[in-house]
Amino acid sequence: MKMLKCAGLVLIAVLLASCSAMQVALEKKDLKVETRMSDTIFLDIENQAERTVFIDIKNTSDKEFDIKPLVISRLQANGYKVTTNPKEAFYILQGNVLYVGQADPSALRAAVAAGYGGTLAGAMGGALIGGAAGGGSGALYGAGIGGLVFAGAEMIAGSMVKDVTYTIVTDLMISERSKEAVEQTVQSNLQQGSGSAIRQTSRTTAERKRYQTRIASTANQVNLKLEEALPSLTEGLAKSIAGIL
């Protein structure tokens, strides 16, 4: 009798875990790509006739790829002339790719909300969103052998079906030439060990207005691999960057 009960528990656990994994697989079977921005940038519409731009986009993440050619291609398609001399450009577009990899949704939202120059959430990397089987089902069996059996079945299903999100997080600054002088104040807090800090303030006058934002391009799909996600991620990021000008 005990053997029959154990066999029944195993069968039910496998069926529940498999159904949950199948649901995730069906819901996330198509690649979904989105781009979100921390702050909206509005440039002076009267200056839209000026279409020269200097582009400087760096990648300080640990992944090798270059988004700059895609951004140049999109801007040129929109009628912009890309120059290699920043002094000749009406717009200067500077970017830094901060992070490329897996992301937890809550950590990603926090990273975008932090805005340009803000801290990236600590749990950005290595997070597999959701897993395969829905979390609460194991509670049906309580503690003991039923829960252990279900946990094992859930782990097996979860190893085969994962809800994965990849992201590229980029800080972006656009400098727009101004007819009037623009006063700037820069404040820096420099740590001197653990007990003291130096606060610096500098005031300058420039001929450009500066706008800053953070952009996150995300790709979500079941069992997604980075090499599969990267083309869509870079295309979405380039489209978003070029769309600001």
Order of alpha helices (4+ residues) and beta strands (2+ residues): alpha-beta-beta-alpha-beta-beta-alpha-alpha-beta-beta-alpha
